[in-house]
Amino acid sequence: MSNADQIFVNRCIEILSSGESNDGMKVRPVWEDGTPAYSTSIFGVRNEYDLQKEFPIMTLRRTALTSAVDEILWIYQKKSNDVSKLSSHIWDSWKGEDGTIGKAYGYQIGQKSMRNGKMMDQIDFVLEQVKENPTDRGIMTNMFNVNELDEMNLRPCAYGTQWKVSGDNLSLILLQRSQDMLTASNWNVVQYAVLLMMVAQVSGLKPHKLIHFIGDCHIYDRHIPIVKKLIRRPTYDAPCVTLNPNVKNFYDFTPFDVHVNGEYKYNQFDDKIEVAI
């Protein structure tokens, strides 16, 4: 069992045993048939992954690593909100008539402001500070722009990062306001683990800890039977995941520069999973 598997199982058990249900209350998410998507949740979660011990990917079920990386590069490298620039269809439900998701995610990362006497966007600030001012306690990004929330087709779920350099190690805090445990839990974890690895590599550092803070951590009502079955399934050791060592510039990375060394063994899980939108 990978550490990511163990954390997932522990959190699911905690939600199922002591979580709070919003059944019957007014909720935003709905199922494809229009039925309200109620959930059971816990509030205020902290998960920690040490990338120097293993890559935090689950084996209870497959995580689509290449698609996950494609999305994180869409946000932080392309700084895009254009759904057509994604290889997957995960944002199709929130696509507007203009083909974008509004002023969300990559749009916010790409907004420039005056930093250290020059105009730069959020990820360029991180890349500069990690190298040139590693003791700074304010190496951060934030996509939860309250002035433009009404112009976002979906408010950012994973919305903020804070970066810490310790010697030759780089660690990352990920802030997330809301997480659907079944469909998005490990997706977000592997994305930000890879982002940490990329920023560390181009900065001459070693990726260390990914610390994940989640506000509302929930399981949707129609997912509960699937989760109960999933957490009892077989698991495997996490595979080793590395980056193409020849990439020295963050903007040169592609999803295909992320390599799974050896076989990625995972539990075959074929249950149909509805997505709340």
Secondary structure, 3 states (H helix, E strand, C coil): CCHHHHHHHHHHHHHHHHCEECCCCCCCCECCCCCECCEEEEEEEEEEEECCCCCCCCCCCCCCHHHHHHHHHHHHCCCCCEHHHCCCCCCHHHCCCCCECECCCHHHHCCCEEECCEEECHHHHHHHHHHHCCCCCCCEEECCCHHHHHHECCCCCEEEEEEEEECCEEEEEEEEEEEEHHHHHHHHHHHHHHHHHHHHHHCCCEEEEEEEEEEEEEEEHHHHHHHHHHCCCCCCCCCEEEECCCCCCHHHCCHHHEEEECCCCCCCCCCCCCCCC
